[in-house]
């Protein structure tokens, strides 16, 4: 548990220091074949106490991933890599990975639908989201990073 917290702190710190976007990809789970009996559902692990902050961070980073590339920063891949690192650290189950990646993708898609060109409003959102992402990452790392 202590090692996991340390890895979380490192991943969040990297995100807090970054000024770029990211994007996660997941593959949908295959439904069981009709003839098979579904296996009993394993006991779900309760989400960590910082789950709401982590989901918001994922969504903000997804939006940044799109907007930073749109506005010419060209560092979307850096954010995606940092988010992938956070996903690897935090996603202990496939369901958790889907939840976090879904939040990231939602942030990306929402701004992809809204902005086709870099506008002053998009640039302002980038500034605000960079600040928010850094603040959330630092808060979670300081409070729960161990």
C-alpha positions in Angstrom: 0.0 0.0 0.0 2.8 2.4 0.9 4.6 1.6 -2.4 1.4 2.3 -4.3 1.0 5.7 -2.6 4.5 6.6 -3.4 4.0 5.7 -7.1 0.7 7.8 -7.0 2.6 10.7 -5.6 5.3 10.5 -8.3 2.7 10.2 -11.1 0.7 13.1 -9.7 3.8 15.2 -9.3 4.7 14.6 -12.9 1.3 15.7 -13.9 1.4 18.8 -11.7 4.7 19.8 -13.3 3.6 19.1 -16.9 2.1 21.8 -19.1 0.8 19.5 -21.8 -2.3 17.2 -22.7 -2.9 13.5 -22.9 -5.3 10.8 -24.2 -6.0 7.3 -23.0 -7.3 4.4 -25.0 -9.2 1.4 -23.8 -10.6 -1.6 -25.4 -14.1 -2.6 -24.7 -14.7 -5.7 -22.6 -16.1 -8.7 -24.5 -19.5 -9.8 -23.4 -19.7 -13.5 -22.3 -20.9 -15.9 -25.0 -24.6 -16.6 -24.8 -24.1 -20.3 -23.9 -21.8 -19.5 -21.0 -22.9 -18.8 -17.5 -21.3 -15.5 -16.4 -18.8 -15.9 -13.7 -19.7 -14.5 -10.3 -18.7 -10.8 -10.0 -15.5 -10.4 -8.0 -15.8 -8.2 -5.0 -15.3 -4.7 -6.2 -12.6 -2.8 -4.5 -14.0 0.5 -3.0 -12.7 3.6 -4.8 -10.0 5.6 -3.0 -11.1 8.7 -1.0 -9.5 10.9 -3.7 -11.6 9.4 -6.5 -13.6 12.6 -7.3 -10.4 14.6 -7.6 -8.7 12.0 -9.8 -11.7 11.8 -12.1 -11.7 15.6 -12.4 -8.0 15.6 -13.1 -8.4 13.0 -15.8 -11.2 15.1 -17.5 -9.1 18.3 -17.3 -6.1 16.6 -18.7 -8.2 15.2 -21.6 -9.4 18.7 -22.4 -5.8 20.0 -22.2 -4.6 17.3 -24.5 -6.9 18.5 -27.2 -6.7 22.2 -26.6 -2.9 22.4 -26.3 -2.5 20.7 -29.6 -5.2 22.8 -31.2 -3.5 26.0 -30.0 -0.2 25.0 -31.4 1.7 23.9 -28.2 2.2 20.5 -29.8 2.6 18.7 -26.5 -0.5 16.5 -26.4 1.6 13.4 -26.6 3.4 14.4 -23.4 0.2 14.8 -21.5 -1.1 11.5 -22.9 2.1 9.8 -21.7 1.8 11.3 -18.2 -1.9 10.3 -18.0 -1.0 6.8 -19.2 1.6 6.6 -16.3 -1.1 7.8 -13.9 -3.5 5.2 -15.3 -1.0 2.4 -14.9 -0.4 3.5 -11.3 -4.0 3.9 -10.3 -6.0 1.4 -12.4 -5.9 -1.7 -10.3 -8.9 -3.3 -12.1 -10.2 -3.1 -15.7 -13.3 -1.3 -14.4 -11.2 1.4 -12.7 -9.1 1.8 -15.9 -12.3 2.3 -17.9 -13.6 4.9 -15.4 -10.4 6.9 -15.5 -9.9 6.6 -19.3 -13.6 7.5 -19.8 -13.2 10.7 -17.8 -10.1 11.6 -19.9 -11.8 10.8 -23.1 -14.9 12.8 -22.1 -12.8 15.9 -21.5 -11.1 15.4 -24.8 -14.3 14.9 -26.8 -16.2 17.7 -25.1 -13.7 20.3 -26.2 -13.2 18.6 -29.6 -16.9 19.2 -30.3 -16.8 22.8 -29.1 -13.5 24.1 -30.6 -12.4 23.7 -34.2 -9.9 26.6 -34.1 -7.8 28.1 -31.3 -9.7 31.1 -30.1 -8.9 33.5 -27.2 -11.6 31.6 -25.2 -9.8 28.3 -25.8 -6.5 29.9 -24.8 -8.1 31.1 -21.5 -9.4 27.6 -20.8 -6.0 26.2 -21.3 -4.5 28.6 -18.7 -7.3 27.9 -16.2 -7.1 24.1 -16.8 -3.3 24.0 -16.4 -3.7 25.8 -13.1 -6.5 23.5 -12.0 -4.6 20.3 -13.0 -1.5 21.4 -11.1 -3.6 22.3 -8.0 -5.5 19.1 -8.0 -2.5 16.9 -8.6 -0.5 18.7 -5.8 -3.5 18.5 -3.4 -4.0 14.7 -3.9 -0.2 14.0 -3.8 0.2 16.0 -0.6 -2.9 14.6 1.1 -2.8 11.0 0.0 0.7 10.5 -1.5 2.2 9.2 1.7 
